[in-house]
Amino acid sequence: MERISWRGRGLLGVALVQGVGGLASSGAPVGHPRGQAAHRLAGADAPTVWSEFGALARETGAVNLGQGFPDWAPPQFVLEAGMQAMSRNCHQYTRTAGHPPLTSVLARRYSAHLERQIDPTAEIAVTVGASQALFLTLQALVNPGDEVLVIEPTFDLYYGQIRVAGATAVGVPMDLDAASGEWHLDMARLDAAVTARTRVLILNSPHNPTGKVFSRDEMLALADFVRAHPRLLVISDEVYKYTVHGHGSSHVHFAALPAMYDRTVTVSSAGKTFSVTGWQVGWAVGPPALIAPMQAYLPLAQFCVATPLQEALSLALDAADRPLFALGGEQVRTLTGDAIDGAARADGAPLVDYYSWRRAQYARKREALADALSAGGIRPLPCAGGFFTMGETSSISVPDEYMRASTAAAPSMRRDWALCRYLAIEHGVLLIPASPFFSREEHERGAALVRVAFCKTDETLERAAERLGTFGSAHAPAAAAQLMAARAAVRAARAAAPQAQAQGVAVRVPMGGK
């Protein structure tokens, strides 16, 4: 078993990793009987970007802006809902396809979202997180030999789940506009990717990893595309739908578009919305013809999702609509409307619902991260939803020794991967390389990009900003100065906009002002 060796260089040193976590060069634990695994799992045990960079975060103590989990406690009203649920008689098995109190709440909410009546029994399946909802949808609706269209860059989980379903992922890359930093989907390219074997399109908005929120016009164009291909179904991954924070952006439910409900399974969860990623409660909503196969599969996977957590979310989802928060402050009222002792005072600020409050928080954190990246010589790309954004890194030089290195997860080193290792090991900030979000044929599209998470406390973002600022001053001073000037221009334009609008003058906010 090869070990990590350290060669002194700066505060953290440089790790020359040939194998990690007891893995041989093949990716399997030493002595592991690889031949025992089913063929469809081939490669599933190989090291990944997540295993490597997760270990790197622990080994270096770097500020972790790579992985998408909030590092703060859930809101108080969610904890209250959890405690209420635990005190109720809901500790035994519940209905396999979903706890009735939760499916009733979901049916009512999605009836409003999708502008049609949703049957809580026949049109909803509750799953162990959105990841299982995606997995079950593919298992239930895709046959071996089918093809699944994936808009790239994309959440890399899709590739593995498609492979295990016996299908083939067909990546359709978006184009990045160099001037605006916006991502655009070429509909002609998407149409050209369709074959007689194409079965499913996976759509994700707000989008991971780019933060793109597909506009209504873009969604309508996608609906036209789906109508042109009668065999095609859509999985609409909407786990970030409550985190649209870009100015002028709004979430469009794909299944609400004309004739799309019968072709679409909508997937979502509570983890990202309420900062409870460990609760692992997700759901799928769609017509009975698409949900019934999933409901048939569910008891083969588990008897039910944890009953108390489903009960808790049945309370929390509606509670989140109540005015419990001071805009710009904290939660000031309980579920019952009582004031919270010791909580931040409203100080005259209007009370708002949780969803509005959280969007405002993410907008503020997005801007703080954009400033931090700019100070590090990394150009922040526009982000309108979710809690990930991407940064463009072409102004930064990657040391040759990092480009020449290889790791178990990256035996052929790529620039973005080497850069992220360099930043973590020598400068104490962990970002995620972008190339894993593309199919193998399109990896080079991620060479100058990184993914960054801003679902972090202010303290975490401040520590990252300090380290990135030190790095930028030393290693990319010209780029950092230019990017910081651009950020200052964004703030100036925003400050001028309200007054100018009041006077009837149009003001253009520069790129990054979303």
C-alpha positions as CSV (number, residue, x, y, z in Angstrom):
1,M,0.0,0.0,0.0
2,E,1.5,3.3,-1.1
3,R,1.4,6.2,1.4
4,I,1.2,9.9,1.1
5,S,4.7,11.4,1.4
6,W,5.2,15.1,2.3
7,R,8.0,17.3,0.9
8,G,8.3,20.5,2.8
9,R,7.2,23.6,1.0
10,G,5.6,26.5,2.8
11,L,3.1,26.1,5.6
12,L,1.3,23.0,4.3
13,G,3.8,21.2,2.1
14,V,3.2,19.4,-1.1
15,A,1.5,15.9,-1.1
16,L,2.8,13.6,-3.8
17,V,0.0,11.1,-3.8
18,Q,0.3,7.9,-5.7
19,G,-2.5,6.1,-3.9
20,V,-4.8,7.0,-1.0
21,G,-7.0,5.3,1.5
22,G,-5.5,1.9,1.0
23,L,-6.2,1.9,-2.7
24,A,-4.0,0.1,-5.2
25,S,-3.5,1.7,-8.6
26,S,-6.5,-0.2,-9.9
27,G,-8.7,1.7,-7.4
28,A,-9.7,-1.4,-5.4
29,P,-8.6,-2.1,-1.8
30,V,-5.7,-4.5,-1.7
31,G,-6.9,-8.1,-1.6
32,H,-10.4,-7.1,-2.7
33,P,-12.2,-9.8,-4.8
34,R,-13.1,-7.5,-7.7
35,G,-14.5,-10.4,-9.7
36,Q,-17.4,-10.7,-7.2
37,A,-19.1,-7.4,-8.2
38,A,-21.8,-7.3,-10.8
39,H,-20.6,-6.0,-14.2
40,R,-22.8,-3.0,-14.0
41,L,-20.7,-1.8,-11.0
42,A,-17.5,-1.8,-12.9
43,G,-15.6,1.3,-12.0
44,A,-18.0,2.3,-9.2
45,D,-15.3,1.6,-6.6
46,A,-12.7,3.8,-8.3
47,P,-11.4,6.9,-6.5
48,T,-13.3,10.1,-7.5
49,V,-12.9,13.8,-7.2
50,W,-15.0,13.6,-4.0
51,S,-12.9,11.0,-2.3
52,E,-9.7,12.7,-3.2
53,F,-10.7,16.3,-2.3
54,G,-12.6,15.2,0.8
55,A,-9.4,13.5,2.0
56,L,-7.4,16.6,1.0
57,A,-9.6,18.9,3.0
58,R,-9.1,16.7,6.1
59,E,-5.4,16.3,5.6
60,T,-4.6,20.0,4.9
61,G,-7.2,21.7,7.1
62,A,-8.0,23.9,4.1
63,V,-11.1,26.1,4.1
64,N,-13.6,23.8,2.4
65,L,-15.5,25.7,-0.4
66,G,-15.7,22.5,-2.4
67,Q,-18.5,20.4,-1.1
68,G,-22.1,21.5,-1.1
69,F,-23.2,21.2,2.5
70,P,-24.1,24.1,4.7
71,D,-21.8,24.5,7.7
72,W,-24.5,26.1,9.9
73,A,-27.3,24.7,12.0
74,P,-30.8,24.3,10.5
75,P,-33.2,27.2,11.2
76,Q,-34.9,27.1,14.5
77,F,-38.4,26.4,13.2
78,V,-37.1,23.3,11.4
79,L,-35.6,22.0,14.7
80,E,-38.9,22.8,16.4
81,A,-40.8,20.8,13.8
82,G,-38.3,17.9,14.3
83,M,-38.9,18.0,18.1
84,Q,-42.7,18.1,17.6
85,A,-42.5,15.1,15.3
86,M,-40.4,13.2,17.8
87,S,-43.0,13.7,20.5
88,R,-45.8,12.4,18.3
89,N,-46.8,8.7,17.8
90,C,-45.0,8.4,14.5
91,H,-42.1,6.0,15.2
92,Q,-43.2,3.0,13.2
93,Y,-43.4,2.1,9.6
94,T,-45.5,4.4,7.4
95,R,-46.8,4.1,3.9
96,T,-44.0,3.0,1.6
97,A,-44.6,5.6,-1.1
98,G,-44.8,8.4,1.5
99,H,-46.1,9.4,4.9
100,P,-49.7,10.7,4.3
101,P,-49.2,14.0,6.2
102,L,-46.2,14.8,4.0
103,T,-47.6,13.6,0.7
104,S,-50.7,15.7,1.5
105,V,-48.6,18.8,2.0
106,L,-46.6,18.1,-1.1
107,A,-49.7,17.5,-3.2
108,R,-51.2,20.8,-2.1
109,R,-48.0,22.7,-2.8
110,Y,-47.3,21.1,-6.1
111,S,-50.9,21.6,-7.2
112,A,-50.2,25.3,-6.9
113,H,-46.7,25.1,-8.5
114,L,-47.9,23.0,-11.4
115,E,-51.3,24.6,-11.8
116,R,-53.2,21.3,-11.7
117,Q,-54.6,19.0,-9.0
118,I,-52.0,16.5,-7.7
119,D,-53.1,13.2,-6.2
120,P,-51.1,12.6,-3.0
121,T,-51.5,8.8,-3.4
122,A,-50.9,8.3,-7.1
123,E,-48.6,11.1,-8.2
124,I,-46.0,11.4,-5.4
125,A,-43.2,9.1,-4.2
126,V,-41.2,9.9,-1.2
127,T,-37.6,8.8,-1.3
128,V,-34.3,8.7,0.7
129,G,-33.2,12.1,-0.6
130,A,-33.4,13.5,-4.1
131,S,-30.5,11.2,-5.1
132,Q,-32.6,8.1,-4.6
133,A,-35.5,9.8,-6.4
134,L,-33.2,10.2,-9.4
135,F,-31.9,6.7,-9.0
136,L,-35.4,5.1,-8.8
137,T,-36.7,7.2,-11.7
138,L,-33.9,5.9,-14.0
139,Q,-34.3,2.3,-12.7
140,A,-38.1,2.4,-13.2
141,L,-38.2,4.1,-16.6
142,V,-35.0,3.4,-18.5
143,N,-34.1,0.1,-20.1
144,P,-30.6,-1.3,-20.8
145,G,-29.4,0.2,-24.1
146,D,-31.3,3.4,-23.7
147,E,-29.6,6.8,-23.9
148,V,-30.0,9.7,-21.5
149,L,-29.2,13.2,-22.5
150,V,-27.3,15.2,-19.9
151,I,-26.7,19.0,-20.2
152,E,-23.0,19.7,-19.3
153,P,-21.4,20.7,-17.1
154,T,-23.6,18.6,-14.8
155,F,-23.8,17.0,-11.4
156,D,-21.5,14.0,-11.8
157,L,-23.9,11.6,-9.9
158,Y,-26.0,11.4,-13.0
159,Y,-23.3,9.5,-15.0
160,G,-23.0,6.7,-12.4
161,Q,-26.7,6.3,-11.9
162,I,-27.3,6.2,-15.7
163,R,-24.6,3.5,-16.1
164,V,-26.0,1.4,-13.3
165,A,-29.4,1.6,-15.0
166,G,-27.8,0.0,-18.0
167,A,-28.1,3.1,-20.1
168,T,-25.6,5.4,-21.7
169,A,-25.1,9.1,-20.8
170,V,-24.9,11.4,-23.8
171,G,-23.3,14.7,-22.8
172,V,-24.5,17.9,-24.5
173,P,-22.2,20.7,-23.4
174,M,-23.4,24.3,-23.0
175,D,-21.3,27.1,-24.4
176,L,-19.7,29.6,-22.0
177,D,-19.8,33.2,-23.4
178,A,-16.3,34.6,-22.8
179,A,-17.5,38.2,-22.4
180,S,-20.6,37.8,-20.2
181,G,-19.6,34.6,-18.4
182,E,-23.1,33.3,-19.1
183,W,-23.9,29.7,-20.1
184,H,-26.0,29.0,-23.2
185,L,-27.5,25.8,-24.5
186,D,-27.3,25.3,-28.2
187,M,-30.7,23.7,-29.1
188,A,-29.4,22.5,-32.4
189,R,-26.6,20.6,-30.7
190,L,-29.2,19.1,-28.3
191,D,-31.4,18.0,-31.1
192,A,-28.4,16.4,-33.0
193,A,-27.7,14.3,-29.9
194,V,-31.0,12.5,-30.2
195,T,-31.0,8.9,-31.6
196,A,-33.6,6.1,-31.8
197,R,-32.3,5.0,-28.4
198,T,-32.8,8.4,-26.6
199,R,-35.2,7.9,-23.7
200,V,-34.7,10.6,-21.1
201,L,-33.5,14.2,-20.8
202,I,-32.2,15.3,-17.4
203,L,-32.8,18.9,-16.7
204,N,-31.4,20.8,-13.7
205,S,-32.5,24.3,-12.8
206,P,-31.2,26.1,-10.8
207,H,-28.2,24.4,-12.1
208,N,-25.3,22.6,-10.4
209,P,-22.4,23.5,-10.9
210,T,-22.9,26.8,-12.8
211,G,-25.7,28.5,-10.8
212,K,-27.5,29.1,-14.0
213,V,-31.3,29.5,-13.8
214,F,-32.9,28.6,-17.1
215,S,-35.2,31.4,-18.2
216,R,-38.8,30.9,-19.2
217,D,-37.9,31.3,-22.9
218,E,-35.2,28.7,-22.5
219,M,-37.6,26.3,-20.8
220,L,-40.2,26.9,-23.6
221,A,-37.6,26.0,-26.2
222,L,-36.8,22.8,-24.3
223,A,-40.5,22.0,-24.1
224,D,-40.7,22.4,-27.9
225,F,-37.8,20.0,-28.2
226,V,-39.5,17.4,-26.0
227,R,-42.7,17.7,-28.1
228,A,-40.7,17.0,-31.2
229,H,-39.5,13.7,-29.8
230,P,-42.5,11.6,-28.7
231,R,-40.5,8.9,-26.9
232,L,-38.6,11.3,-24.7
233,L,-39.2,11.7,-21.0
234,V,-37.8,14.4,-18.7
235,I,-36.4,14.2,-15.2
236,S,-36.5,17.8,-13.8
237,D,-34.1,18.0,-10.9
238,E,-35.3,21.0,-8.9
239,V,-33.6,20.7,-5.5
240,Y,-32.4,24.3,-5.6
241,K,-35.8,25.8,-6.6
242,Y,-36.1,27.8,-3.4
243,T,-32.7,29.3,-3.7
244,V,-33.1,31.6,-6.8
245,H,-31.4,34.8,-5.7
246,G,-30.3,36.5,-9.0
247,H,-31.9,39.8,-9.8
248,G,-34.8,39.3,-12.2
249,S,-34.5,35.5,-12.1
250,S,-37.3,33.2,-11.2
251,H,-37.8,29.4,-11.0
252,V,-39.8,27.8,-13.8
253,H,-41.4,24.4,-13.1
254,F,-40.8,22.5,-16.3
255,A,-43.8,20.2,-15.7
256,A,-46.1,23.3,-15.5
257,L,-45.4,24.2,-19.2
258,P,-48.0,23.2,-21.8
259,A,-48.2,19.4,-22.4
260,M,-45.1,18.7,-20.2
261,Y,-46.7,17.3,-17.1
262,D,-47.3,13.9,-18.6
263,R,-43.7,13.7,-19.8
264,T,-42.0,14.8,-16.7
265,V,-40.9,13.5,-13.3
266,T,-40.1,16.4,-11.0
267,V,-37.5,15.6,-8.3
268,S,-36.7,17.7,-5.2
269,S,-35.9,17.4,-1.5
270,A,-35.7,19.3,1.8
271,G,-32.0,19.0,2.4
272,K,-30.7,22.0,0.4
273,T,-33.7,24.1,1.3
274,F,-33.6,23.7,5.1
275,S,-29.9,23.0,5.6
276,V,-30.7,19.4,6.7
277,T,-28.8,17.4,4.1
278,G,-28.5,14.6,6.6
279,W,-32.2,14.1,7.0
280,Q,-32.3,12.6,3.5
281,V,-36.0,13.1,2.6
282,G,-36.7,13.7,-1.1
283,W,-39.6,13.1,-3.5
284,A,-40.7,12.7,-7.0
285,V,-43.9,14.2,-8.5
286,G,-45.4,13.2,-11.8
287,P,-48.3,11.6,-13.6
288,P,-49.4,8.1,-12.4
289,A,-48.0,6.4,-15.5
290,L,-44.5,7.5,-14.4
291,I,-44.8,7.5,-10.6
292,A,-46.5,4.0,-10.4
293,P,-43.3,2.2,-11.6
294,M,-41.3,4.0,-9.0
295,Q,-43.8,3.2,-6.2
296,A,-43.5,-0.5,-7.3
297,Y,-39.7,-0.3,-7.0
298,L,-39.7,1.5,-3.6
299,P,-40.4,-1.6,-1.3
300,L,-37.5,-3.4,-3.0
301,A,-35.2,-0.6,-1.9
302,Q,-36.6,0.2,1.6
303,F,-39.9,-0.2,3.4
304,C,-40.2,3.6,4.0
305,V,-38.3,6.8,4.6
306,A,-37.9,7.6,8.3
307,T,-41.4,8.4,9.6
308,P,-40.4,11.1,12.1
309,L,-38.5,13.0,9.5
310,Q,-41.4,12.9,7.1
311,E,-43.7,14.1,9.8
312,A,-41.2,16.9,10.7
313,L,-41.1,18.1,7.1
314,S,-44.9,18.1,6.8
315,L,-44.8,20.8,9.5
316,A,-41.7,22.6,8.3
317,L,-42.7,23.1,4.6
318,D,-45.7,25.1,5.5
319,A,-44.1,26.9,8.5
320,A,-41.5,28.2,6.1
321,D,-44.2,30.3,4.4
322,R,-45.0,32.2,7.7
323,P,-43.3,35.6,8.5
324,L,-40.9,34.3,11.1
325,F,-37.7,36.2,10.1
326,A,-36.5,39.8,10.2
327,L,-35.1,40.7,6.8
328,G,-31.4,40.9,7.3
329,G,-31.6,39.5,10.8
330,E,-32.5,36.1,12.3
331,Q,-35.6,34.1,13.2
332,V,-37.6,36.2,15.7
333,R,-40.8,34.2,16.1
334,T,-41.6,30.6,16.8
335,L,-44.0,28.3,14.9
336,T,-46.7,29.3,17.3
337,G,-46.0,33.0,16.8
338,D,-44.3,33.6,20.1
339,A,-41.2,35.8,20.2
340,I,-37.9,34.0,20.7
341,D,-36.1,35.1,23.8
342,G,-32.6,36.4,23.0
343,A,-33.1,36.3,19.2
344,A,-32.0,39.2,17.0
345,R,-34.6,42.0,17.2
346,A,-36.5,43.0,14.1
347,D,-35.6,46.7,14.8
348,G,-38.4,47.8,12.5
349,A,-37.3,45.5,9.6
350,P,-40.2,43.8,7.9
351,L,-40.9,40.2,8.9
352,V,-40.6,37.8,5.9
353,D,-41.0,34.1,5.2
354,Y,-38.1,31.7,5.4
355,Y,-37.7,31.3,1.7
356,S,-37.4,35.1,1.1
357,W,-35.0,35.4,4.0
358,R,-32.8,32.5,2.8
359,R,-32.6,33.9,-0.7
360,A,-31.4,37.2,0.7
361,Q,-28.8,35.4,2.7
362,Y,-27.5,33.5,-0.3
363,A,-27.4,36.7,-2.4
364,R,-25.3,38.3,0.2
365,K,-23.0,35.3,0.5
366,R,-22.7,35.1,-3.3
367,E,-21.4,38.6,-3.4
368,A,-18.9,38.0,-0.6
369,L,-17.6,35.0,-2.4
370,A,-17.3,36.9,-5.7
371,D,-15.2,39.5,-3.9
372,A,-13.0,36.8,-2.4
373,L,-12.5,35.0,-5.7
374,S,-11.7,38.3,-7.4
375,A,-9.0,39.1,-4.8
376,G,-7.5,35.7,-5.6
377,G,-7.3,36.4,-9.3
378,I,-10.2,34.1,-10.1
379,R,-13.0,35.6,-12.2
380,P,-16.4,34.9,-10.6
381,L,-18.9,33.8,-13.2
382,P,-22.6,35.0,-12.9
383,C,-24.7,32.9,-10.6
384,A,-28.5,33.3,-10.2
385,G,-29.5,30.3,-8.1
386,G,-28.4,27.4,-5.9
387,F,-25.3,27.8,-3.8
388,F,-22.6,27.0,-6.3
389,T,-20.8,29.2,-8.7
390,M,-17.9,28.8,-11.1
391,G,-14.7,30.7,-11.3
392,E,-12.5,31.2,-14.4
393,T,-8.8,30.7,-13.5
394,S,-6.8,31.4,-16.7
395,S,-4.8,34.2,-15.1
396,I,-3.3,31.8,-12.6
397,S,-0.1,29.8,-13.3
398,V,-0.1,26.2,-12.0
399,P,3.3,25.0,-10.8
400,D,4.9,22.3,-13.1
401,E,5.3,19.9,-10.2
402,Y,1.5,19.8,-9.8
403,M,1.0,19.3,-13.5
404,R,3.4,16.4,-13.5
405,A,2.0,14.7,-10.5
406,S,-0.7,11.9,-10.7
407,T,-3.2,10.7,-8.1
408,A,-5.4,7.6,-7.9
409,A,-8.4,9.7,-9.0
410,A,-6.4,11.6,-11.7
411,P,-3.7,9.3,-13.2
412,S,-3.5,11.7,-16.1
413,M,-3.3,15.1,-14.5
414,R,-5.5,18.0,-15.8
415,R,-4.9,21.7,-15.2
416,D,-8.0,22.4,-13.2
417,W,-7.4,19.4,-10.9
418,A,-3.7,20.4,-10.4
419,L,-4.7,24.0,-9.6
420,C,-7.2,22.9,-7.0
421,R,-4.7,20.6,-5.4
422,Y,-2.1,23.5,-5.4
423,L,-4.6,25.9,-3.8
424,A,-5.6,23.4,-1.1
425,I,-2.1,22.1,-0.2
426,E,-0.1,25.4,-0.4
427,H,-2.7,28.1,0.2
428,G,-5.3,26.5,2.4
429,V,-8.5,26.9,0.3
430,L,-10.3,23.9,-1.2
431,L,-12.2,24.3,-4.5
432,I,-13.4,21.6,-6.8
433,P,-12.0,21.1,-10.4
434,A,-14.6,21.5,-13.1
435,S,-13.6,18.7,-15.5
436,P,-15.4,16.0,-13.6
437,F,-18.7,17.8,-14.4
438,F,-18.1,17.0,-18.1
439,S,-18.1,13.7,-19.9
440,R,-14.7,12.3,-20.8
441,E,-14.8,13.7,-24.4
442,E,-15.5,17.2,-23.1
443,H,-13.1,17.4,-20.1
444,E,-11.1,20.2,-21.6
445,R,-14.0,22.5,-21.4
446,G,-13.3,22.6,-17.6
447,A,-9.6,23.2,-17.8
448,A,-9.8,26.8,-16.7
449,L,-12.8,26.5,-14.4
450,V,-13.4,25.6,-10.8
451,R,-16.6,25.1,-8.8
452,V,-17.1,26.9,-5.5
453,A,-19.7,26.6,-2.8
454,F,-21.0,29.6,-0.8
455,C,-23.4,27.7,1.5
456,K,-20.9,28.6,4.3
457,T,-21.0,30.7,7.4
458,D,-19.7,34.3,7.2
459,E,-16.7,33.2,9.2
460,T,-15.8,30.5,6.8
461,L,-16.1,32.8,3.8
462,E,-14.0,35.4,5.6
463,R,-11.2,32.9,6.3
464,A,-11.3,31.9,2.6
465,A,-11.3,35.5,1.5
466,E,-8.2,36.2,3.6
467,R,-6.3,33.3,2.2
468,L,-7.4,34.0,-1.4
469,G,-6.4,37.6,-1.0
470,T,-2.9,36.6,0.2
471,F,-2.6,34.2,-2.7
472,G,-3.8,36.8,-5.3
473,S,-1.4,39.5,-4.0
474,A,1.5,37.1,-4.4
475,H,0.7,35.1,-7.5
476,A,-1.8,37.0,-9.6
477,P,-1.6,40.7,-8.6
478,A,-2.6,42.2,-12.0
479,A,-5.6,39.9,-12.5
480,A,-6.7,40.4,-8.9
481,A,-6.5,44.2,-9.2
482,Q,-8.5,44.2,-12.4
483,L,-11.1,41.9,-11.0
484,M,-11.5,43.9,-7.8
485,A,-11.9,47.0,-9.9
486,A,-14.7,45.3,-11.8
487,R,-16.3,44.3,-8.5
488,A,-16.2,47.9,-7.4
489,A,-17.9,49.0,-10.6
490,V,-20.7,46.5,-9.9
491,R,-21.2,47.9,-6.5
492,A,-21.2,51.5,-7.8
493,A,-23.7,50.6,-10.5
494,R,-26.0,49.0,-8.0
495,A,-25.8,52.0,-5.7
496,A,-26.6,54.3,-8.6
497,A,-29.5,52.2,-10.0
498,P,-32.3,53.1,-7.5
499,Q,-31.7,56.8,-7.8
500,A,-31.3,56.6,-11.6
501,Q,-34.4,54.5,-12.0
502,A,-36.4,57.0,-9.9
503,Q,-35.3,59.7,-12.4
504,G,-36.1,57.5,-15.4
505,V,-32.5,56.8,-16.4
506,A,-31.4,53.3,-17.5
507,V,-28.4,52.0,-15.7
508,R,-26.5,48.9,-16.9
509,V,-25.0,46.8,-14.1
510,P,-21.7,45.3,-15.2
511,M,-21.1,41.5,-15.4
512,G,-21.2,39.9,-12.0
513,G,-24.1,42.1,-10.9
514,K,-26.7,39.4,-11.0
